[in-house]
Amino acid sequence: MDKPTLRRDAVRRRRCRVALCLLLVYALIVEWLVYLVAPYWNWPHLPLTAGIGTRLLLVADPQLLGRVNTAPGLFGFIERWDSDRYISKTFALANDYLKPHVVIFLGDLSDEGEFATDDDFRSYIERFFNIFTHIDYRQAIFLPGDNDIGGERRSVGKAELQRFNSYFRNDTFLTYRGIDFIKVNYLTTSYAYRSHLSQLGSNVRFVLSHVPLSTSFGHYIKDVVKELRPDVMLAGHRHESVHLVAEQATGSVERLELRLGADRRPLRMDLSSGRLHELRLPPCSYRMGTHWVGFGAAILDPDRVLTYGVLWSPDRLLYLAGYLVVLFVCTVLCLPAAWQLCISVWRHFCPGKPSRFYGGSLLPLLR
């Protein structure tokens, strides 16, 4: 073999090694490093060192994927696996950072629960508990969403609601460390909370709903606000990160959108001022089609001041698009070596026959 041929072979091998290193370095960055630096890069500066407040971790719309709305076969399995792994990693990161006293799931735990069979729903629940393994479920609150029991595309099914409640506690009222948590269900317009009105006292009141109440209408919403007189309302569903403040005396409303990359100072809300606050949580799954993905973190001090921020998750959609770019570059780098390999295989198995891969004009362009 002459020296020019040896030199070309060495160049091809070097290009393949560069492609492999590029792919490995990119995978190392987006699968490990971004999760390591996320708390120092874009998370709010929460007063965690004081240790006197009640810490709440808020989870909205995990929507664990099912088999209907994903690709069939292997590609669907990869979709579900990557989405589950992403939620598990980001939740573990947020949970370890905040070390919450209470974890609140604001509905849409599954993507296809409203029409899933009992066996499929059971598999979603098993995956759910495998993903959220780092919490004390005795100190967790679960709300059903429209993807769990219906209520948006189809009416709420009684059987679907009972099935959801059979896996998760159906408690409407919970008191913990001077906070009253009251679950309301706009999807079913349930008044189950009325049986606990006599228990309401001077505690801070959090009303929990899957659907935002401030943008909903009807007598049910008026009854909830009038009878419960909440200090804070928490909701998901809309896949947005928003803080609404309503002056109950005048009816004026202020709206603030919380965005990744904005000021890292957390919100501070004085719950003694007579204002009504609503916090809408972003989804924690990148499969909702938004780049604004994360978990809500709230700390309530004994002086009724609530500090809130979003623990933003790495932008998985952006990094998956980056994989396509890196794979394209790697393919271009390795193409000459792959072409030469095809020619060598053809010549080995079909000696003397015209090559389908090489007509004498294209290969020099790839060297």
MILUM-576306 format. One record per residue (C-alpha): residue number from 1; residue in one letter; x, y, z. Coordinates in steps of 0.05 Angstrom, whole numbers, plus 5000, padded with zeros to 4 digits. Last residue first. Layout:
<recs>
<NUM,a,<X,Y,Z>>;
...
</recs>
This chain:
<recs>
<367,r,<4777,5240,5012>>;
<366,l,<4703,5248,4996>>;
<365,l,<4712,5284,4929>>;
<364,p,<4762,5231,4907>>;
<363,l,<4707,5178,4918>>;
<362,l,<4658,5209,4869>>;
<361,s,<4691,5201,4801>>;
<360,g,<4714,5129,4792>>;
<359,g,<4647,5095,4790>>;
<358,y,<4648,5074,4862>>;
<357,f,<4591,5048,4904>>;
<356,r,<4557,5000,4857>>;
<355,s,<4624,4968,4842>>;
<354,p,<4634,4933,4776>>;
<353,k,<4649,4858,4787>>;
<352,g,<4720,4831,4789>>;
<351,p,<4717,4810,4861>>;
<350,c,<4647,4808,4892>>;
<349,f,<4655,4789,4965>>;
<348,h,<4720,4825,4980>>;
<347,r,<4711,4881,4928>>;
<346,w,<4643,4897,4956>>;
<345,v,<4668,4898,5028>>;
<344,s,<4725,4944,5009>>;
<343,i,<4679,4991,4972>>;
<342,c,<4630,4995,5031>>;
<341,l,<4688,5009,5078>>;
<340,q,<4713,5065,5034>>;
<339,w,<4645,5098,5036>>;
<338,a,<4642,5091,5112>>;
<337,a,<4711,5122,5119>>;
<336,p,<4692,5180,5073>>;
<335,l,<4625,5190,5111>>;
<334,c,<4654,5193,5181>>;
<333,l,<4662,5268,5186>>;
<332,v,<4596,5282,5151>>;
<331,t,<4560,5233,5196>>;
<330,c,<4591,5264,5258>>;
<329,v,<4567,5333,5236>>;
<328,f,<4496,5306,5226>>;
<327,l,<4498,5270,5293>>;
<326,v,<4519,5335,5327>>;
<325,v,<4462,5374,5295>>;
<324,l,<4411,5321,5312>>;
<323,y,<4436,5317,5384>>;
<322,g,<4429,5392,5389>>;
<321,a,<4355,5385,5375>>;
<320,l,<4352,5338,5434>>;
<319,y,<4389,5391,5475>>;
<318,l,<4339,5445,5457>>;
<317,l,<4280,5401,5475>>;
<316,r,<4313,5381,5540>>;
<315,d,<4319,5453,5565>>;
<314,p,<4348,5440,5634>>;
<313,s,<4298,5446,5691>>;
<312,w,<4279,5512,5724>>;
<311,l,<4270,5513,5800>>;
<310,v,<4215,5566,5800>>;
<309,g,<4211,5616,5857>>;
<308,y,<4169,5633,5917>>;
<307,t,<4178,5666,5985>>;
<306,l,<4114,5670,6026>>;
<305,v,<4112,5719,6085>>;
<304,r,<4063,5699,6139>>;
<303,d,<4108,5718,6198>>;
<302,p,<4121,5644,6212>>;
<301,d,<4156,5639,6144>>;
<300,l,<4126,5603,6084>>;
<299,i,<4176,5576,6034>>;
<298,a,<4154,5560,5963>>;
<297,a,<4189,5522,5907>>;
<296,g,<4154,5509,5840>>;
<295,f,<4183,5458,5794>>;
<294,g,<4209,5465,5723>>;
<293,v,<4197,5471,5648>>;
<292,w,<4195,5534,5605>>;
<291,h,<4218,5506,5538>>;
<290,t,<4146,5487,5521>>;
<289,g,<4121,5429,5479>>;
<288,m,<4086,5392,5536>>;
<287,r,<4136,5336,5527>>;
<286,y,<4187,5375,5567>>;
<285,s,<4155,5350,5631>>;
<284,c,<4154,5390,5696>>;
<283,p,<4098,5435,5672>>;
<282,p,<4099,5509,5693>>;
<281,l,<4059,5527,5756>>;
<280,r,<4006,5580,5761>>;
<279,l,<4011,5618,5826>>;
<278,e,<3949,5657,5849>>;
<277,h,<3953,5710,5903>>;
<276,l,<3895,5743,5938>>;
<275,r,<3912,5808,5975>>;
<274,g,<3892,5823,6046>>;
<273,s,<3961,5847,6066>>;
<272,s,<3976,5792,6116>>;
<271,l,<3999,5744,6061>>;
<270,d,<4060,5786,6048>>;
<269,m,<4087,5757,5983>>;
<268,r,<4162,5754,5966>>;
<267,l,<4180,5732,5896>>;
<266,p,<4249,5703,5886>>;
<265,r,<4310,5741,5860>>;
<264,r,<4340,5705,5802>>;
<263,d,<4321,5760,5753>>;
<262,a,<4302,5730,5686>>;
<261,g,<4339,5672,5653>>;
<260,l,<4279,5626,5655>>;
<259,r,<4215,5665,5658>>;
<258,l,<4164,5684,5711>>;
<257,e,<4104,5721,5682>>;
<256,l,<4074,5775,5727>>;
<255,r,<4000,5795,5726>>;
<254,e,<3967,5848,5770>>;
<253,v,<3893,5847,5782>>;
<252,s,<3846,5903,5806>>;
<251,g,<3783,5880,5843>>;
<250,t,<3782,5942,5888>>;
<249,a,<3777,5911,5958>>;
<248,q,<3801,5841,5938>>;
<247,e,<3864,5869,5907>>;
<246,a,<3884,5810,5862>>;
<245,v,<3955,5787,5850>>;
<244,l,<3971,5738,5794>>;
<243,h,<4038,5702,5788>>;
<242,v,<4050,5664,5724>>;
<241,s,<4091,5605,5699>>;
<240,e,<4055,5573,5641>>;
<239,h,<4032,5503,5622>>;
<238,r,<3958,5521,5631>>;
<237,h,<3940,5460,5671>>;
<236,g,<3974,5479,5737>>;
<235,a,<3944,5513,5798>>;
<234,l,<3959,5541,5867>>;
<233,m,<3914,5592,5902>>;
<232,v,<3942,5633,5959>>;
<231,d,<3910,5671,6016>>;
<230,p,<3844,5636,6008>>;
<229,r,<3776,5663,6031>>;
<228,l,<3746,5593,6034>>;
<227,e,<3672,5612,6029>>;
<226,k,<3676,5672,5983>>;
<225,v,<3733,5646,5939>>;
<224,v,<3702,5577,5931>>;
<223,d,<3631,5603,5922>>;
<222,k,<3653,5652,5868>>;
<221,i,<3690,5596,5831>>;
<220,y,<3629,5550,5834>>;
<219,h,<3581,5605,5812>>;
<218,g,<3613,5610,5744>>;
<217,f,<3678,5630,5711>>;
<216,s,<3750,5608,5705>>;
<215,t,<3809,5654,5695>>;
<214,s,<3824,5664,5769>>;
<213,l,<3810,5591,5785>>;
<212,p,<3869,5560,5749>>;
<211,v,<3851,5487,5734>>;
<210,h,<3887,5434,5775>>;
<209,s,<3864,5466,5840>>;
<208,l,<3896,5475,5909>>;
<207,v,<3871,5528,5957>>;
<206,f,<3925,5548,6006>>;
<205,r,<3900,5580,6070>>;
<204,v,<3946,5610,6124>>;
<203,n,<3920,5590,6192>>;
<202,s,<3873,5635,6232>>;
<201,g,<3815,5587,6234>>;
<200,l,<3782,5539,6185>>;
<199,q,<3757,5475,6217>>;
<198,s,<3684,5496,6211>>;
<197,l,<3692,5501,6136>>;
<196,h,<3713,5427,6132>>;
<195,s,<3648,5396,6107>>;
<194,r,<3645,5451,6055>>;
<193,y,<3708,5425,6021>>;
<192,a,<3667,5369,5989>>;
<191,y,<3634,5421,5945>>;
<190,s,<3655,5386,5880>>;
<189,t,<3650,5426,5816>>;
<188,t,<3673,5362,5779>>;
<187,l,<3727,5393,5736>>;
<186,y,<3733,5453,5783>>;
<185,n,<3759,5406,5837>>;
<184,v,<3778,5439,5903>>;
<183,k,<3833,5416,5950>>;
<182,i,<3843,5454,6015>>;
<181,f,<3912,5460,6047>>;
<180,d,<3909,5495,6115>>;
<179,i,<3977,5518,6138>>;
<178,g,<3999,5526,6211>>;
<177,r,<4051,5470,6209>>;
<176,y,<4007,5422,6170>>;
<175,t,<3932,5420,6161>>;
<174,l,<3900,5377,6107>>;
<173,f,<3831,5382,6076>>;
<172,t,<3801,5347,6015>>;
<171,d,<3831,5278,6028>>;
<170,n,<3821,5229,5972>>;
<169,r,<3888,5195,5981>>;
<168,f,<3918,5167,5917>>;
<167,y,<3911,5099,5884>>;
<166,s,<3837,5087,5896>>;
<165,n,<3824,5161,5885>>;
<164,f,<3846,5155,5812>>;
<163,r,<3801,5095,5801>>;
<162,q,<3742,5130,5833>>;
<161,l,<3752,5190,5787>>;
<160,e,<3758,5145,5726>>;
<159,a,<3695,5107,5745>>;
<158,k,<3656,5172,5754>>;
<157,g,<3679,5196,5686>>;
<156,v,<3691,5270,5679>>;
<155,s,<3663,5294,5613>>;
<154,r,<3706,5291,5550>>;
<153,r,<3758,5337,5518>>;
<152,e,<3764,5379,5582>>;
<151,g,<3736,5342,5642>>;
<150,g,<3769,5274,5640>>;
<149,i,<3796,5234,5698>>;
<148,d,<3872,5234,5692>>;
<147,n,<3882,5280,5632>>;
<146,d,<3832,5328,5663>>;
<145,g,<3873,5332,5726>>;
<144,p,<3870,5295,5792>>;
<143,l,<3901,5326,5854>>;
<142,f,<3953,5293,5899>>;
<141,i,<3981,5318,5965>>;
<140,a,<4046,5290,5995>>;
<139,q,<4068,5286,6068>>;
<138,r,<4048,5213,6077>>;
<137,y,<4080,5200,6009>>;
<136,d,<4148,5215,6038>>;
<135,i,<4189,5235,5978>>;
<134,h,<4249,5211,5938>>;
<133,t,<4218,5157,5895>>;
<132,f,<4180,5201,5846>>;
<131,i,<4199,5164,5783>>;
<130,n,<4186,5093,5806>>;
<129,f,<4121,5115,5839>>;
<128,f,<4097,5146,5774>>;
<127,r,<4119,5085,5733>>;
<126,e,<4076,5040,5777>>;
<125,i,<4019,5089,5771>>;
<124,y,<4024,5089,5695>>;
<123,s,<4025,5013,5695>>;
<122,r,<3962,5012,5736>>;
<121,f,<3929,5059,5686>>;
<120,d,<3948,5011,5630>>;
<119,d,<3917,4952,5667>>;
<118,d,<3854,4991,5684>>;
<117,t,<3846,5013,5612>>;
<116,a,<3866,5083,5594>>;
<115,f,<3815,5134,5569>>;
<114,e,<3822,5190,5622>>;
<113,g,<3891,5166,5643>>;
<112,e,<3924,5182,5576>>;
<111,d,<3975,5235,5595>>;
<110,s,<3986,5216,5668>>;
<109,l,<3997,5257,5730>>;
<108,d,<3953,5311,5702>>;
<107,g,<3942,5343,5770>>;
<106,l,<3973,5393,5818>>;
<105,f,<4021,5347,5855>>;
<104,i,<4040,5379,5922>>;
<103,v,<4102,5358,5961>>;
<102,v,<4104,5378,6035>>;
<101,h,<4162,5387,6083>>;
<100,p,<4210,5400,6025>>;
<99,k,<4284,5385,6022>>;
<98,l,<4294,5443,5973>>;
<97,y,<4358,5422,5938>>;
<96,d,<4349,5346,5944>>;
<95,n,<4277,5352,5919>>;
<94,a,<4296,5397,5860>>;
<93,l,<4351,5349,5837>>;
<92,a,<4308,5287,5848>>;
<91,f,<4253,5321,5808>>;
<90,t,<4301,5337,5751>>;
<89,k,<4328,5267,5746>>;
<88,s,<4260,5231,5751>>;
<87,i,<4227,5279,5702>>;
<86,y,<4283,5268,5651>>;
<85,r,<4283,5192,5661>>;
<84,d,<4208,5188,5650>>;
<83,s,<4212,5230,5586>>;
<82,d,<4271,5190,5560>>;
<81,w,<4238,5123,5574>>;
<80,r,<4171,5143,5545>>;
<79,e,<4201,5168,5480>>;
<78,i,<4249,5108,5475>>;
<77,f,<4191,5060,5483>>;
<76,g,<4153,5097,5429>>;
<75,f,<4212,5092,5382>>;
<74,l,<4218,5017,5396>>;
<73,g,<4147,5000,5376>>;
<72,p,<4094,5051,5360>>;
<71,a,<4104,5126,5366>>;
<70,t,<4072,5161,5425>>;
<69,n,<4002,5187,5438>>;
<68,v,<3970,5118,5446>>;
<67,r,<4024,5081,5486>>;
<66,g,<4024,5126,5547>>;
<65,l,<4066,5186,5568>>;
<64,l,<4071,5208,5640>>;
<63,q,<4034,5275,5644>>;
<62,p,<4082,5308,5694>>;
<61,d,<4032,5365,5696>>;
<60,a,<4049,5407,5757>>;
<59,v,<4095,5393,5816>>;
<58,l,<4101,5441,5875>>;
<57,l,<4154,5432,5929>>;
<56,l,<4134,5466,5994>>;
<55,r,<4181,5487,6050>>;
<54,t,<4154,5510,6117>>;
<53,g,<4198,5564,6145>>;
<52,i,<4248,5564,6203>>;
<51,g,<4310,5534,6168>>;
<50,a,<4345,5600,6158>>;
<49,t,<4394,5568,6108>>;
<48,l,<4341,5557,6055>>;
<47,p,<4326,5630,6040>>;
<46,l,<4316,5620,5965>>;
<45,h,<4364,5649,5914>>;
<44,p,<4327,5632,5850>>;
<43,w,<4353,5577,5803>>;
<42,n,<4387,5595,5738>>;
<41,w,<4460,5576,5739>>;
<40,y,<4480,5551,5808>>;
<39,p,<4422,5501,5815>>;
<38,a,<4430,5481,5741>>;
<37,v,<4505,5466,5745>>;
<36,l,<4501,5392,5758>>;
<35,y,<4441,5379,5715>>;
<34,v,<4476,5413,5656>>;
<33,l,<4538,5370,5668>>;
<32,w,<4505,5302,5665>>;
<31,e,<4464,5285,5604>>;
<30,v,<4474,5349,5564>>;
<29,i,<4549,5357,5576>>;
<28,l,<4569,5284,5575>>;
<27,a,<4527,5272,5512>>;
<26,y,<4563,5330,5478>>;
<25,v,<4631,5304,5498>>;
<24,l,<4614,5234,5474>>;
<23,l,<4588,5258,5407>>;
<22,l,<4648,5302,5394>>;
<21,c,<4697,5247,5416>>;
<20,l,<4664,5198,5367>>;
<19,a,<4667,5249,5310>>;
<18,v,<4740,5266,5325>>;
<17,r,<4757,5192,5325>>;
<16,c,<4722,5183,5258>>;
<15,r,<4760,5242,5229>>;
<14,r,<4826,5212,5254>>;
<13,r,<4809,5145,5222>>;
<12,r,<4795,5179,5155>>;
<11,v,<4860,5219,5159>>;
<10,a,<4900,5156,5174>>;
<9,d,<4868,5121,5115>>;
<8,r,<4885,5180,5069>>;
<7,r,<4958,5178,5093>>;
<6,l,<4963,5104,5081>>;
<5,t,<4935,5113,5011>>;
<4,p,<4984,5170,4997>>;
<3,k,<5042,5126,5024>>;
<2,d,<5030,5067,4978>>;
<1,m,<5000,5000,5000>>;
</recs>
